[in-house]
Amino acid sequence: MVDSGGGQILSLLTLRQTNQTQVTEFFLLGLADDPYTQKLLFVLFLAVYLVTVLGNLLLMSLVQIDSRLHTPMYFFLCNLSLADLCFSTNIVPQALVHLLSRKKAISFMRCAAQLLLFLIFGGTQCALLAVMSYDRYVAICSPLHYSNVMTWRVCVQLATGSWTSGILVSIVDSTFTLRLPYRGSNNIAHFFCEAPALLVLASTDPHTSEMAIFLMGVVILFIPVSLILVSYGNIIVTVIRMKSASGRLKAFSTCGSHLIVVILFYGSAIITYMTPKSSKEQEKLVSVFYAVVTPMLNPLIYSLRNKDVKGALRKVATRKFPCRLGINH
């Protein structure tokens, strides 16, 4: 199914290349016209991207190195970090180049590829966050059955399903976006190729494509959010009933990190894809938040609020720099 969908997209792109009346490249107008503002944004984006790469790579490395982190929760967290890393790398490096260049051009093929990858990694993140909420639900509400429910086979199946759902959503949204003719303006009022910004430039009525993307948004945004709300509703009831104050604190601390990530990512994505159209400047600012900032925040939130991750980091640092830490063997 995935192969046939991908072939359909490639055939659409090939047809556009052979038709000289179609747009062959786009110009990304970016976030600002002022040179000083562009340089400032370059520094900020570069700093955020470096923290994103280092943070997610460090988190994935710690999970691989420390056997105490070989649990379902950290397995899903590794998948989320991988999706975050790919998500950010698909967008930020090109944005950095365009912030320093006068001609902010991108070919139709590259724009299509960026759109396809953006939707794959974004859709995968949506599904993974829902899976992680289910994992926390089982761990807190049915702790005695956790090991029987969240087996490694189930974890692999859930992770595979998350990536597959991202691919399927991407194929549908990309196909409905790229099938439209683009013969007029090729100036995208955005800093990367995103479906809503592209549909505005279509030469025909994009209503059908907009409806298809909206329906896929319901599938990949509202359904996971509903599952998350149900999971955390049950978690809150269970935690309140706990007699141990330390147990309640630990449960709320563990789930708090996940809820912060969910609110940040889903909130901004729903504003872009599931609400009435707002101003272009507002849309770009919201996109900056979930496409650039959120991938950086995820590893920081999970690391700073998680004793296991901080313990693994101290353990690795002790092995690498025992003298500097004042540890004698």
C-alpha positions in Angstrom: 0.0 0.0 0.0 2.9 2.3 0.9 4.7 1.5 -2.3 1.7 2.2 -4.5 1.1 5.5 -2.8 4.8 6.5 -3.1 4.7 5.5 -6.8 1.6 7.7 -7.3 3.4 10.7 -5.8 6.5 10.1 -8.0 4.4 9.9 -11.1 2.7 13.2 -10.2 6.1 14.8 -9.8 7.4 13.3 -13.1 4.3 14.7 -14.9 4.9 18.1 -13.6 8.5 18.1 -14.7 7.5 17.3 -18.3 4.8 20.0 -18.3 6.5 23.4 -18.9 3.4 25.3 -17.8 3.8 24.1 -14.2 5.9 25.8 -11.6 9.3 24.2 -11.4 10.6 26.0 -8.3 9.2 27.9 -5.3 10.6 30.9 -3.4 10.3 30.7 0.4 9.6 34.2 1.7 10.8 33.2 5.2 10.1 34.8 8.5 11.5 38.3 8.0 12.8 40.7 5.3 15.1 42.7 7.4 18.8 41.6 7.1 19.5 42.2 10.8 16.4 40.1 11.9 17.4 37.4 9.5 20.9 37.2 11.1 19.4 37.1 14.6 17.0 34.3 13.5 20.0 32.4 12.0 21.8 32.5 15.4 18.7 31.5 17.3 17.8 28.7 14.8 21.3 27.4 14.8 21.5 27.3 18.6 18.1 25.5 18.8 19.1 23.0 16.1 22.4 22.2 17.8 20.7 21.6 21.1 18.1 19.5 19.3 20.7 17.3 17.7 22.8 16.9 20.8 19.9 16.4 23.2 18.2 13.7 21.1 21.4 11.9 20.3 22.4 12.0 23.9 19.1 10.6 25.1 19.1 7.8 22.5 22.7 7.0 23.5 22.0 6.9 27.2 19.0 4.5 26.6 21.3 2.2 24.6 24.2 2.3 27.1 22.4 2.0 30.5 20.6 -1.3 31.0 18.3 0.3 33.6 16.7 2.2 30.7 15.9 -0.9 28.7 12.2 -0.6 29.4 9.1 0.0 27.2 8.9 3.7 28.2 12.4 4.5 27.1 12.0 2.4 24.0 9.2 4.6 22.9 11.2 7.7 24.0 14.0 6.6 21.7 11.6 6.4 18.8 10.3 9.8 19.7 13.8 11.2 19.8 14.6 9.7 16.4 11.4 11.2 14.9 12.3 14.6 16.5 15.8 14.5 15.1 14.7 13.7 11.6 11.8 16.1 11.8 14.1 19.0 12.7 16.8 18.0 10.3 14.3 18.0 7.4 13.4 21.7 8.1 16.0 23.7 10.0 19.2 23.3 7.9 17.5 24.6 4.8 16.0 27.4 6.8 19.5 28.3 8.0 20.8 28.5 4.5 17.9 30.6 3.3 18.4 33.1 6.2 21.8 33.9 4.8 21.0 33.8 1.1 19.2 36.3 -1.1 17.6 33.8 -3.4 15.5 31.6 -1.2 14.6 29.2 -4.0 13.7 25.5 -3.7 12.9 23.2 -6.5 9.5 21.5 -6.8 11.0 18.1 -6.2 12.9 19.2 -3.1 9.8 21.0 -1.8 7.7 17.8 -2.4 10.3 15.7 -0.6 10.4 18.1 2.3 6.6 18.0 2.6 6.6 14.2 2.4 9.2 13.8 5.1 7.7 16.5 7.3 4.4 14.7 7.4 6.0 11.3 8.0 7.9 12.4 11.0 5.2 14.7 12.3 2.5 12.0 12.0 4.8 9.4 13.7 5.3 11.8 16.6 1.5 12.1 17.0 1.0 8.4 17.1 4.0 7.8 19.5 2.7 10.3 22.0 -0.6 8.4 22.1 1.3 5.1 22.5 3.4 6.6 25.3 0.2 7.7 27.2 -1.1 4.1 26.9 2.2 2.8 28.3 1.8 5.1 31.3 -1.8 4.1 31.7 -0.9 0.4 32.0 2.1 1.1 34.3 0.0 3.1 36.8 -3.5 1.7 36.5 -2.5 -2.0 36.1 1.1 -2.3 37.5 0.7 -6.0 38.3 -0.2 -6.8 34.6 2.3 -4.4 33.1 5.0 -6.9 32.2 2.4 -9.2 30.6 0.7 -6.4 28.6 3.7 -4.4 27.5 5.9 -7.2 26.2 8.7 -6.4 23.8 6.7 -7.9 20.9 3.8 -5.5 21.7 6.2 -2.6 22.0 7.7 -3.3 18.6 4.3 -3.6 17.1 3.1 -0.3 18.6 6.3 1.5 17.4 6.0 0.0 13.9 2.3 1.0 13.8 3.3 4.5 14.8 5.8 4.9 11.9 3.4 3.2 9.5 0.6 5.6 10.4 3.0 8.5 9.8 3.9 7.2 6.4 0.2 6.6 5.4 -0.9 10.0 6.5 2.0 11.6 4.6 1.1 9.8 1.4 -2.5 10.9 1.5 -1.8 14.5 2.4 1.1 14.8 0.0 -0.9 13.3 -2.9 -3.8 15.6 -2.4 -1.5 18.6 -2.2 0.8 17.8 -5.1 -1.9 16.7 -7.5 -3.1 20.2 -7.8 -1.8 22.4 -10.7 0.6 25.3 -9.7 0.8 27.7 -12.6 0.6 31.1 -11.0 2.6 32.6 -8.1 5.4 30.5 -6.7 6.1 32.6 -3.6 5.4 30.6 -0.5 4.6 32.8 2.5 6.5 30.4 4.8 10.0 29.2 5.7 9.5 25.6 4.6 7.1 23.6 2.4 4.0 22.9 4.4 0.6 21.8 2.9 -1.5 24.7 4.0 1.0 27.2 2.6 1.2 25.3 -0.7 -2.6 25.0 -1.2 -2.9 28.8 -1.2 -0.9 28.8 -4.4 -2.9 26.2 -6.3 -4.4 27.3 -9.6 -7.7 25.5 -9.0 -10.1 25.3 -6.0 -8.2 23.3 -3.3 -11.4 22.5 -1.3 -11.3 18.8 -1.9 -7.6 18.7 -0.9 -8.3 20.8 2.2 -11.1 18.4 3.2 -8.9 15.4 2.7 -6.1 16.9 4.8 -8.6 17.9 7.5 -9.9 14.4 7.7 -6.4 13.0 8.0 -5.9 15.6 10.7 -8.8 14.1 12.6 -7.2 10.7 12.3 -3.7 11.7 13.3 -4.5 14.5 15.7 -7.9 14.3 17.3 -8.0 10.5 17.7 -4.6 10.3 19.5 -5.6 13.3 21.6 -8.8 11.5 22.6 -6.9 8.4 23.6 -4.4 10.5 25.6 -7.3 12.3 27.4 -9.0 9.0 28.3 -5.6 7.4 29.4 -4.8 10.4 31.6 -8.3 10.6 33.0 -8.0 7.1 34.3 -4.4 7.8 35.5 -5.6 10.8 37.5 -8.4 8.8 39.1 -5.9 6.0 40.0 -3.3 8.4 41.4 -5.8 10.3 43.6 -6.8 7.0 45.1 -3.2 6.1 46.0 -2.6 6.0 49.8 1.1 6.7 49.5 2.0 10.4 49.0 5.4 9.5 47.5 3.6 7.2 45.0 1.3 10.0 43.9 4.2 12.4 43.6 6.2 9.9 41.5 3.2 9.1 39.2 2.4 12.8 38.6 6.1 13.6 38.0 6.5 10.8 35.4 3.2 11.7 33.6 3.8 15.5 33.9 6.7 15.3 31.5 4.6 13.5 28.9 1.7 15.9 29.3 3.9 19.0 28.8 5.2 17.5 25.5 1.6 16.6 24.4 0.2 20.0 25.1 3.1 21.8 23.3 3.1 19.6 20.2 -0.6 18.8 19.7 -1.7 22.4 20.7 0.4 24.1 18.0 -0.4 21.4 15.3 -4.1 21.6 15.9 -4.0 25.4 15.6 -2.4 25.0 12.1 -4.4 22.1 10.7 -7.7 22.0 12.5 -8.8 25.6 13.1 -10.1 28.4 10.8 -7.3 30.1 8.8 -5.6 32.9 10.7 -3.1 35.4 9.6 0.0 34.2 7.7 2.3 35.7 10.4 0.5 33.8 13.1 0.6 30.6 11.1 4.4 30.9 10.6 5.0 31.6 14.3 3.0 28.6 15.3 4.9 26.5 12.8 8.2 27.7 14.3 7.0 26.4 17.6 6.2 22.8 16.6 8.7 22.4 13.8 11.7 24.0 15.4 11.3 24.5 19.2 9.4 21.4 20.2 12.0 18.9 18.9 14.5 20.7 21.1 12.3 20.7 24.2 11.3 17.0 24.2 14.7 15.6 25.3 15.3 18.5 27.7 11.9 18.0 29.4 12.3 14.2 29.7 15.9 14.5 30.9 15.5 17.3 33.4 12.4 15.8 35.0 13.5 12.2 35.0 15.7 10.8 37.7 16.6 7.6 35.7 17.9 9.6 32.8 19.9 12.0 35.0 21.3 9.0 36.9 22.4 7.3 33.6 24.0 10.6 32.5 26.0 10.8 35.8 27.0 7.2 35.4 28.4 7.8 31.9 30.1 11.0 33.0 31.7 9.2 35.9 33.2 6.6 33.6 34.5 9.2 31.1 35.8 11.8 33.5 36.5 10.2 36.9 39.4 12.5 37.8 37.5 15.7 37.0 34.6 14.6 39.2 36.9 13.9 42.1 36.4 10.1 42.0 39.3 7.9 43.0 39.6 4.3 42.0 
